[in-house]
Amino acid sequence: SLTPICLRFRRNTSAHSQTLHSTYSFATMDSADHDDTPITLTQHILAQQHAFPEATGDFSTLLHAIEIASKYISSKVRCAGLFNLYGAEGTTNVQGEVVKKLDVISNNSMITALRRSQTVSLMVSEENEEPIYVPEHPRAKYVVVFDPLDGSSNVDANVTIGTIFGVYRKQGPADKPAVLADALQPGSALVASGYTMYGSATTLVLTTGEGVNGFTLDPSLGEFVLTHPDIRCKPKHTIFSVNEGNSMYWSQPTLDYIKSIKLPESPGVKPYSARYVGSMVADVHRTLLYGGIFMYPADSNSPSGKLRLLYESNPMSMIIEQAGGKSTTGTARVMDLVPTSIHERCPIYIGSSQCVDELLSFFAKHEATKKK
């Protein structure tokens, strides 16, 4: 639970300082400020803007639009059971997945908020088969990709779900409308990524390429306040997260790696613990705070992987890398992949740097064996 914001805190520097149960300083950006005044997400965004005198404010406006959409979605998730917002909407999306009522609400919320911001010329959503062009704002500088409600298949069970987003700069001429190529950029071109997680609290995690910060929605203020400053992913932790029900379809390197961490051969080495929610937002958030590795491998049933590169794997990879972790397909850095279609899938192994390096050693060993 959150510690009351009216009190003063000192940052906890213990080994568990990055967990949800740790206490964090609401340290202000100016030493002249009062220690008991929380930093809101809006203040954080504006402070970053002030560091760039040439900034027009469009980027800040865009992030504020995502904040507004996140608050709206959070309010609907909180009252879903009361107002019959659970259950299927009656259609399937481009992925062949059953569309939930909250999927539709979340998608419409993101599209509307971003369109009204007048800063976006193109959007890509998991729920829309085609790109969403914004012809009324052809000169807008940004492209936003998003999964409006990740984990929605679990929503009826009240499991943690979330919104994932990534922001790119339009690559074409400023006076020309956006084109598909403006969305098909590698993750390394992202200028911002984040997710909003709707669980026991609503938490928005954001990176603009200068580290990772977490903000928690304070219902009494109606504001996201800084509760997790400068999040760092531990170099290693003995937690793995994967759907082992698919193990019969996995490649040999993945099988060998999982066996090595579940049944370590070295004396005195403890096996990893398994934690799997089935919602990427929840599993990656835990990995970000506690360390460990989350994976959704390619397998014989899904040779290209299951998670979408553009609006799931890339934004999450940027966040983890900015926090000191790593993200790979097993053979390549996820953020180096150039998408060829907006709903392209990819395998992903993401988390603590040492855990990912150990995983990669199994892929390298397997490749070396094949060449003999």
The 8 nearest C-alpha neighbors of each residue, nearest first, counted from 0:
[[1, 2, 20, 19, 200, 199, 3, 21],
 [2, 0, 3, 20, 19, 4, 22, 226],
 [1, 3, 4, 0, 22, 6, 23, 5],
 [4, 2, 5, 6, 1, 7, 0, 217],
 [3, 5, 6, 2, 37, 35, 7, 36],
 [4, 6, 3, 35, 7, 36, 37, 2],
 [7, 5, 4, 35, 3, 8, 2, 34],
 [8, 6, 35, 34, 5, 9, 24, 4],
 [9, 7, 24, 10, 23, 6, 25, 22],
 [8, 10, 24, 11, 23, 7, 22, 25],
 [11, 9, 23, 24, 12, 22, 8, 16],
 [10, 12, 16, 13, 22, 23, 9, 21],
 [13, 11, 16, 10, 14, 15, 17, 9],
 [12, 14, 16, 15, 11, 17, 21, 10],
 [15, 13, 16, 12, 17, 11, 18, 233],
 [14, 16, 13, 17, 18, 21, 12, 289],
 [17, 15, 21, 13, 11, 12, 14, 18],
 [16, 18, 288, 15, 21, 230, 19, 289],
 [19, 17, 20, 21, 288, 15, 16, 289],
 [18, 20, 21, 17, 0, 288, 1, 22],
 [19, 21, 18, 22, 0, 1, 16, 17],
 [22, 20, 16, 18, 19, 17, 23, 15],
 [23, 21, 11, 10, 20, 24, 2, 16],
 [24, 22, 10, 226, 11, 25, 8, 21],
 [25, 23, 10, 8, 26, 9, 22, 226],
 [24, 26, 37, 27, 23, 38, 225, 34],
 [27, 25, 24, 34, 28, 37, 38, 9],
 [26, 28, 29, 25, 32, 38, 30, 34],
 [27, 29, 30, 26, 32, 46, 38, 43],
 [30, 28, 31, 27, 32, 26, 33, 34],
 [29, 31, 32, 27, 28, 33, 34, 26],
 [32, 30, 29, 33, 27, 28, 34, 26],
 [33, 31, 30, 29, 27, 34, 36, 28],
 [32, 34, 35, 36, 31, 27, 30, 26],
 [35, 33, 36, 26, 7, 32, 27, 25],
 [34, 36, 7, 33, 5, 6, 37, 25],
 [37, 35, 34, 33, 38, 25, 27, 32],
 [38, 36, 25, 224, 39, 35, 4, 225],
 [39, 37, 225, 224, 42, 27, 25, 36],
 [40, 38, 224, 42, 41, 223, 225, 37],
 [39, 41, 43, 42, 223, 224, 44, 214],
 [42, 40, 44, 39, 43, 45, 63, 223],
 [41, 43, 45, 39, 40, 44, 46, 38],
 [42, 44, 40, 46, 41, 45, 39, 47],
 [45, 43, 41, 47, 46, 42, 59, 40],
 [44, 46, 48, 42, 47, 43, 41, 49],
 [47, 45, 43, 49, 48, 44, 42, 50],
 [48, 46, 44, 50, 45, 49, 43, 51],
 [47, 49, 45, 50, 46, 51, 44, 54],
 [48, 50, 46, 51, 47, 52, 45, 54],
 [51, 49, 47, 48, 52, 46, 54, 45],
 [50, 52, 49, 53, 54, 48, 47, 55],
 [53, 51, 54, 49, 50, 48, 55, 56],
 [52, 54, 51, 55, 49, 48, 50, 56],
 [55, 53, 51, 52, 56, 48, 57, 49],
 [56, 54, 57, 53, 58, 52, 48, 59],
 [55, 57, 59, 58, 54, 60, 48, 45],
 [58, 56, 60, 59, 55, 118, 61, 54],
 [57, 59, 61, 60, 56, 62, 118, 55],
 [60, 58, 56, 62, 61, 57, 44, 63],
 [59, 61, 63, 57, 58, 62, 56, 64],
 [60, 62, 58, 64, 63, 59, 116, 118],
 [63, 61, 65, 59, 64, 60, 66, 58],
 [62, 64, 66, 60, 61, 65, 59, 67],
 [65, 63, 61, 67, 112, 66, 62, 113],
 [66, 64, 68, 62, 63, 67, 69, 61],
 [65, 67, 63, 69, 64, 68, 62, 70],
 [68, 66, 64, 70, 69, 65, 63, 71],
 [67, 69, 65, 71, 70, 66, 109, 108],
 [70, 68, 66, 72, 67, 71, 73, 65],
 [71, 69, 73, 67, 68, 72, 74, 66],
 [70, 72, 68, 74, 73, 69, 67, 75],
 [73, 71, 75, 69, 74, 70, 105, 68],
 [74, 72, 70, 76, 71, 75, 69, 77],
 [73, 75, 71, 77, 72, 76, 70, 78],
 [74, 76, 72, 78, 77, 73, 79, 71],
 [75, 77, 79, 73, 78, 74, 72, 101],
 [78, 76, 74, 75, 79, 73, 80, 197],
 [77, 79, 81, 75, 76, 80, 82, 74],
 [80, 78, 84, 76, 82, 81, 75, 77],
 [79, 81, 83, 78, 82, 84, 85, 77],
 [80, 82, 78, 79, 83, 84, 77, 85],
 [83, 81, 79, 84, 80, 78, 85, 75],
 [82, 84, 80, 85, 81, 79, 86, 78],
 [85, 83, 79, 82, 100, 101, 80, 86],
 [84, 86, 83, 155, 79, 100, 80, 101],
 [87, 85, 99, 100, 155, 84, 88, 83],
 [86, 88, 99, 89, 100, 98, 97, 85],
 [87, 89, 100, 99, 98, 90, 86, 103],
 [88, 90, 87, 98, 91, 97, 99, 100],
 [91, 89, 98, 88, 97, 92, 87, 99],
 [92, 90, 97, 98, 96, 95, 93, 89],
 [91, 93, 95, 94, 96, 126, 98, 97],
 [92, 94, 128, 95, 126, 127, 91, 96],
 [95, 93, 92, 96, 91, 125, 126, 342],
 [94, 96, 92, 93, 91, 97, 98, 90],
 [97, 95, 91, 94, 92, 98, 93, 152],
 [96, 98, 91, 90, 99, 92, 87, 95],
 [99, 97, 91, 90, 88, 87, 92, 102],
 [100, 98, 87, 88, 102, 101, 86, 97],
 [101, 99, 88, 102, 103, 87, 84, 86],
 [100, 102, 104, 99, 103, 105, 84, 85],
 [103, 101, 99, 105, 100, 104, 148, 106],
 [102, 104, 106, 101, 100, 105, 107, 99],
 [103, 105, 101, 107, 102, 106, 108, 100],
 [106, 104, 108, 102, 147, 103, 107, 72],
 [105, 107, 147, 103, 109, 108, 104, 102],
 [108, 106, 110, 104, 105, 109, 111, 103],
 [107, 109, 105, 111, 106, 68, 110, 112],
 [110, 108, 112, 106, 68, 111, 107, 113],
 [111, 109, 107, 113, 108, 112, 114, 106],
 [112, 110, 114, 108, 113, 109, 107, 115],
 [113, 111, 115, 109, 64, 114, 110, 68],
 [112, 114, 116, 110, 115, 111, 64, 109],
 [113, 115, 111, 116, 112, 117, 110, 119],
 [114, 116, 112, 117, 113, 111, 64, 118],
 [115, 117, 113, 118, 114, 61, 64, 112],
 [118, 116, 115, 114, 119, 136, 139, 113],
 [119, 117, 139, 116, 57, 61, 141, 140],
 [120, 118, 141, 139, 142, 121, 117, 140],
 [119, 121, 133, 139, 137, 136, 177, 132],
 [122, 120, 132, 142, 131, 119, 133, 177],
 [123, 121, 131, 143, 144, 142, 130, 132],
 [122, 124, 144, 130, 131, 145, 143, 125],
 [125, 123, 145, 126, 127, 146, 144, 122],
 [124, 126, 146, 127, 145, 123, 147, 342],
 [125, 127, 124, 92, 128, 93, 106, 146],
 [128, 126, 124, 129, 125, 93, 130, 92],
 [127, 129, 93, 126, 130, 125, 92, 124],
 [128, 130, 127, 131, 123, 341, 124, 93],
 [131, 129, 123, 122, 132, 128, 127, 121],
 [132, 130, 122, 121, 123, 129, 133, 127],
 [133, 131, 121, 134, 120, 130, 122, 177],
 [132, 134, 120, 135, 136, 121, 131, 137],
 [135, 133, 137, 136, 132, 120, 176, 177],
 [134, 136, 133, 137, 120, 117, 138, 114],
 [135, 137, 134, 139, 138, 133, 120, 117],
 [138, 136, 176, 134, 120, 139, 135, 175],
 [139, 137, 174, 136, 173, 140, 176, 175],
 [138, 140, 118, 120, 119, 136, 137, 141],
 [141, 139, 169, 168, 138, 118, 119, 120],
 [142, 140, 168, 119, 169, 167, 139, 120],
 [141, 143, 121, 167, 119, 122, 166, 168],
 [144, 142, 166, 122, 165, 167, 123, 141],
 [145, 143, 123, 165, 310, 122, 164, 124],
 [146, 144, 164, 310, 124, 163, 147, 123],
 [145, 147, 125, 163, 148, 124, 162, 149],
 [148, 146, 162, 106, 105, 145, 149, 163],
 [149, 147, 162, 161, 146, 151, 102, 105],
 [148, 150, 161, 151, 160, 162, 146, 278],
 [151, 149, 278, 160, 152, 153, 148, 279],
 [150, 152, 154, 153, 149, 148, 160, 102],
 [151, 153, 150, 154, 155, 99, 97, 149],
 [154, 152, 151, 156, 155, 158, 150, 157],
 [153, 155, 151, 157, 156, 152, 158, 150],
 [154, 156, 157, 85, 153, 86, 152, 158],
 [155, 157, 154, 158, 153, 152, 159, 85],
 [156, 158, 154, 155, 159, 153, 160, 198],
 [159, 157, 156, 153, 154, 160, 198, 155],
 [158, 160, 198, 197, 281, 157, 161, 196],
 [161, 159, 150, 197, 149, 196, 278, 158],
 [160, 162, 196, 149, 148, 195, 197, 280],
 [161, 163, 147, 148, 195, 194, 146, 149],
 [164, 162, 194, 146, 145, 193, 311, 147],
 [165, 163, 145, 193, 144, 192, 194, 310],
 [164, 166, 192, 144, 314, 143, 191, 145],
 [167, 165, 143, 191, 190, 189, 142, 192],
 [168, 166, 189, 142, 190, 141, 143, 169],
 [169, 167, 141, 140, 142, 170, 166, 190],
 [168, 170, 141, 181, 140, 171, 142, 167],
 [171, 169, 181, 168, 172, 180, 177, 173],
 [170, 172, 169, 173, 177, 175, 181, 178],
 [173, 171, 175, 174, 170, 176, 169, 177],
 [172, 174, 138, 175, 171, 140, 139, 176],
 [175, 173, 138, 172, 176, 137, 171, 139],
 [174, 176, 172, 173, 137, 138, 177, 171],
 [177, 175, 137, 138, 178, 174, 120, 134],
 [176, 178, 120, 121, 181, 175, 137, 169],
 [177, 179, 180, 181, 176, 182, 171, 121],
 [178, 180, 181, 182, 183, 177, 130, 121],
 [179, 181, 183, 182, 178, 184, 170, 177],
 [182, 180, 169, 179, 170, 178, 183, 177],
 [181, 183, 180, 179, 184, 142, 167, 341],
 [184, 182, 180, 338, 181, 339, 179, 341],
 [183, 185, 182, 337, 188, 338, 186, 181],
 [186, 184, 337, 187, 336, 188, 335, 334],
 [185, 187, 334, 313, 188, 189, 335, 184],
 [186, 188, 334, 185, 189, 335, 317, 184],
 [189, 187, 186, 185, 190, 184, 167, 168],
 [190, 188, 167, 186, 191, 187, 166, 165],
 [189, 191, 167, 166, 207, 188, 208, 192],
 [192, 190, 207, 166, 189, 206, 165, 208],
 [193, 191, 165, 314, 206, 164, 205, 166],
 [192, 194, 205, 204, 164, 163, 206, 314],
 [193, 195, 163, 162, 204, 203, 164, 196],
 [194, 196, 203, 162, 161, 202, 204, 69],
 [195, 197, 161, 202, 201, 160, 198, 203],
 [198, 196, 201, 160, 161, 159, 200, 73],
 [197, 199, 159, 200, 201, 196, 160, 158],
 [198, 200, 201, 197, 159, 0, 196, 202],
 [201, 199, 198, 202, 197, 215, 216, 196],
 [200, 202, 197, 216, 196, 215, 198, 203],
 [203, 201, 215, 196, 195, 214, 200, 216],
 [202, 204, 195, 214, 213, 194, 215, 196],
 [205, 203, 213, 193, 194, 212, 214, 195],
 [206, 204, 193, 212, 211, 192, 213, 203],
 [205, 207, 211, 208, 192, 191, 210, 318],
 [206, 208, 191, 209, 190, 192, 205, 210],
 [207, 209, 206, 210, 191, 190, 321, 211],
 [210, 208, 207, 206, 211, 321, 229, 212],
 [209, 211, 321, 206, 208, 229, 322, 212],
 [210, 212, 206, 229, 230, 205, 322, 321],
 [213, 211, 228, 229, 205, 227, 204, 230],
 [214, 212, 204, 227, 203, 226, 225, 228],
 [213, 215, 225, 224, 203, 223, 226, 202],
 [216, 214, 202, 223, 224, 201, 226, 217],
 [217, 215, 223, 201, 222, 218, 202, 224],
 [216, 218, 220, 219, 222, 221, 223, 215],
 [219, 217, 221, 220, 216, 222, 223, 215],
 [218, 220, 217, 221, 222, 216, 223, 4],
 [221, 219, 222, 218, 217, 216, 223, 224],
 [220, 222, 218, 217, 219, 216, 223, 70],
 [223, 221, 220, 216, 217, 224, 39, 218],
 [222, 224, 216, 215, 214, 40, 39, 217],
 [225, 223, 39, 214, 215, 38, 40, 222],
 [224, 226, 214, 38, 227, 39, 213, 228],
 [225, 227, 214, 23, 213, 224, 215, 228],
 [226, 228, 213, 212, 225, 230, 214, 23],
 [229, 227, 212, 230, 213, 226, 225, 211],
 [228, 230, 212, 211, 210, 231, 227, 322],
 [231, 229, 211, 228, 212, 322, 227, 17],
 [232, 230, 322, 323, 233, 229, 287, 17],
 [231, 233, 287, 322, 290, 323, 324, 351],
 [232, 234, 290, 235, 351, 231, 236, 289],
 [235, 233, 351, 352, 353, 232, 324, 290],
 [236, 234, 351, 233, 353, 354, 291, 290],
 [235, 237, 291, 290, 238, 233, 234, 351],
 [236, 238, 271, 291, 272, 239, 235, 270],
 [239, 237, 291, 272, 271, 236, 273, 292],
 [240, 238, 292, 273, 291, 293, 274, 272],
 [239, 241, 293, 275, 274, 273, 292, 294],
 [242, 240, 294, 243, 275, 293, 295, 239],
 [241, 243, 244, 245, 275, 240, 295, 277],
 [244, 242, 246, 245, 241, 247, 240, 275],
 [243, 245, 242, 246, 247, 241, 248, 249],
 [246, 244, 243, 247, 248, 242, 249, 298],
 [245, 247, 243, 249, 248, 244, 254, 242],
 [248, 246, 245, 249, 244, 243, 298, 250],
 [247, 249, 298, 299, 246, 245, 300, 250],
 [250, 248, 298, 246, 247, 253, 254, 251],
 [249, 251, 253, 252, 298, 254, 248, 297],
 [250, 252, 254, 253, 255, 249, 365, 256],
 [253, 251, 255, 362, 361, 254, 250, 256],
 [252, 254, 256, 255, 251, 250, 257, 249],
 [255, 253, 251, 257, 252, 256, 258, 250],
 [254, 256, 252, 258, 253, 257, 251, 259],
 [257, 255, 259, 253, 258, 254, 358, 252],
 [258, 256, 254, 260, 259, 255, 261, 253],
 [257, 259, 255, 261, 256, 260, 262, 254],
 [260, 258, 263, 256, 262, 257, 261, 255],
 [259, 261, 257, 270, 263, 271, 258, 262],
 [262, 260, 270, 258, 259, 271, 257, 263],
 [261, 263, 259, 258, 260, 270, 264, 257],
 [264, 262, 259, 260, 265, 261, 270, 268],
 [263, 265, 262, 266, 259, 268, 267, 260],
 [264, 266, 263, 268, 267, 269, 262, 259],
 [267, 265, 268, 264, 263, 269, 262, 270],
 [266, 268, 269, 265, 263, 264, 270, 262],
 [269, 267, 266, 265, 263, 270, 264, 262],
 [268, 270, 267, 271, 263, 260, 261, 262],
 [269, 271, 261, 260, 262, 263, 272, 268],
 [272, 270, 237, 238, 260, 261, 239, 273],
 [271, 273, 238, 237, 239, 270, 274, 261],
 [272, 274, 239, 240, 238, 271, 275, 241],
 [275, 273, 240, 239, 272, 238, 276, 241],
 [274, 276, 240, 277, 241, 282, 273, 242],
 [277, 275, 278, 282, 281, 274, 279, 158],
 [276, 278, 275, 279, 150, 282, 242, 281],
 [277, 279, 150, 281, 280, 276, 282, 160],
 [280, 278, 282, 281, 283, 277, 150, 149],
 [279, 281, 283, 278, 282, 161, 284, 160],
 [282, 280, 284, 278, 279, 283, 159, 285],
 [281, 283, 279, 285, 284, 280, 276, 278],
 [282, 284, 286, 280, 285, 281, 279, 287],
 [285, 283, 287, 281, 286, 282, 280, 288],
 [284, 286, 288, 282, 287, 283, 289, 281],
 [287, 285, 290, 283, 289, 284, 288, 291],
 [286, 288, 284, 232, 285, 290, 289, 283],
 [287, 289, 285, 17, 18, 286, 290, 232],
 [290, 288, 286, 285, 287, 18, 233, 291],
 [291, 289, 286, 233, 236, 351, 232, 287],
 [292, 290, 236, 238, 351, 286, 237, 350],
 [291, 293, 350, 239, 349, 351, 240, 354],
 [294, 292, 240, 349, 348, 239, 350, 241],
 [295, 293, 348, 241, 347, 296, 349, 240],
 [294, 296, 347, 346, 241, 348, 297, 305],
 [297, 295, 346, 304, 347, 294, 298, 348],
 [296, 298, 304, 346, 302, 303, 301, 295],
 [299, 297, 249, 302, 301, 248, 300, 250],
 [298, 300, 248, 302, 301, 249, 297, 250],
 [299, 301, 298, 302, 248, 297, 304, 249],
 [302, 300, 298, 304, 303, 299, 297, 305],
 [303, 301, 297, 298, 299, 304, 300, 346],
 [304, 302, 345, 301, 297, 344, 346, 305],
 [305, 303, 297, 346, 345, 301, 302, 344],
 [304, 306, 344, 345, 301, 346, 307, 303],
 [307, 305, 344, 345, 304, 308, 311, 312],
 [308, 306, 344, 311, 343, 309, 342, 312],
 [307, 309, 312, 344, 345, 313, 311, 343],
 [308, 310, 313, 307, 311, 341, 312, 144],
 [309, 311, 145, 144, 146, 308, 164, 307],
 [312, 310, 307, 313, 308, 314, 309, 315],
 [311, 313, 308, 315, 314, 316, 307, 310],
 [312, 314, 186, 316, 315, 308, 309, 311],
 [315, 313, 192, 317, 165, 316, 312, 311],
 [316, 314, 318, 312, 317, 313, 319, 311],
 [317, 315, 313, 319, 318, 314, 326, 312],
 [316, 318, 320, 314, 315, 319, 321, 313],
 [317, 319, 315, 321, 316, 320, 206, 322],
 [320, 318, 324, 322, 316, 321, 317, 315],
 [321, 319, 324, 323, 317, 322, 325, 318],
 [320, 322, 318, 210, 319, 323, 317, 211],
 [321, 323, 231, 319, 320, 232, 324, 230],
 [324, 322, 320, 321, 232, 231, 319, 325],
 [323, 325, 352, 320, 351, 319, 350, 322],
 [326, 324, 352, 320, 350, 349, 319, 351],
 [325, 327, 349, 316, 348, 333, 332, 350],
 [328, 326, 332, 333, 329, 348, 331, 347],
 [327, 329, 347, 346, 330, 331, 333, 348],
 [328, 330, 327, 359, 331, 362, 348, 347],
 [329, 331, 328, 327, 332, 362, 359, 363],
 [332, 330, 328, 327, 329, 333, 335, 336],
 [331, 333, 327, 335, 334, 326, 328, 330],
 [332, 334, 327, 335, 336, 328, 326, 331],
 [335, 333, 186, 187, 336, 332, 185, 313],
 [334, 336, 333, 332, 185, 187, 186, 337],
 [337, 335, 185, 334, 333, 338, 332, 186],
 [336, 338, 185, 184, 335, 339, 183, 186],
 [339, 337, 183, 340, 336, 184, 185, 343],
 [338, 340, 183, 337, 341, 343, 342, 184],
 [341, 339, 343, 338, 342, 183, 309, 179],
 [340, 342, 343, 309, 183, 338, 339, 123],
 [343, 341, 340, 307, 344, 309, 125, 308],
 [344, 342, 340, 307, 341, 308, 338, 345],
 [345, 343, 307, 308, 306, 304, 305, 303],
 [344, 346, 304, 303, 308, 306, 307, 305],
 [347, 345, 304, 296, 297, 328, 295, 303],
 [346, 348, 328, 295, 294, 327, 296, 349],
 [349, 347, 294, 327, 326, 293, 328, 295],
 [350, 348, 326, 293, 292, 325, 294, 347],
 [349, 351, 292, 324, 291, 325, 286, 293],
 [350, 352, 324, 234, 235, 354, 291, 290],
 [353, 351, 324, 325, 234, 355, 354, 356],
 [352, 354, 356, 235, 355, 234, 351, 357],
 [353, 355, 357, 351, 356, 352, 235, 292],
 [354, 356, 358, 352, 357, 353, 359, 351],
 [357, 355, 353, 359, 358, 354, 352, 360],
 [358, 356, 360, 354, 355, 359, 353, 361],
 [357, 359, 355, 356, 360, 361, 256, 354],
 [360, 358, 356, 362, 361, 357, 329, 355],
 [361, 359, 363, 357, 358, 362, 364, 356],
 [362, 360, 364, 252, 359, 363, 358, 365],
 [361, 363, 359, 365, 252, 360, 364, 366],
 [364, 362, 360, 366, 361, 365, 367, 359],
 [363, 365, 361, 367, 366, 362, 360, 368],
 [364, 366, 362, 368, 363, 367, 361, 252],
 [367, 365, 363, 369, 368, 364, 362, 370],
 [366, 368, 364, 370, 369, 365, 363, 371],
 [367, 369, 365, 366, 371, 370, 364, 363],
 [370, 368, 366, 367, 371, 365, 364, 363],
 [371, 369, 367, 368, 366, 365, 364, 363],
 [370, 368, 369, 367, 366, 365, 364, 363]]
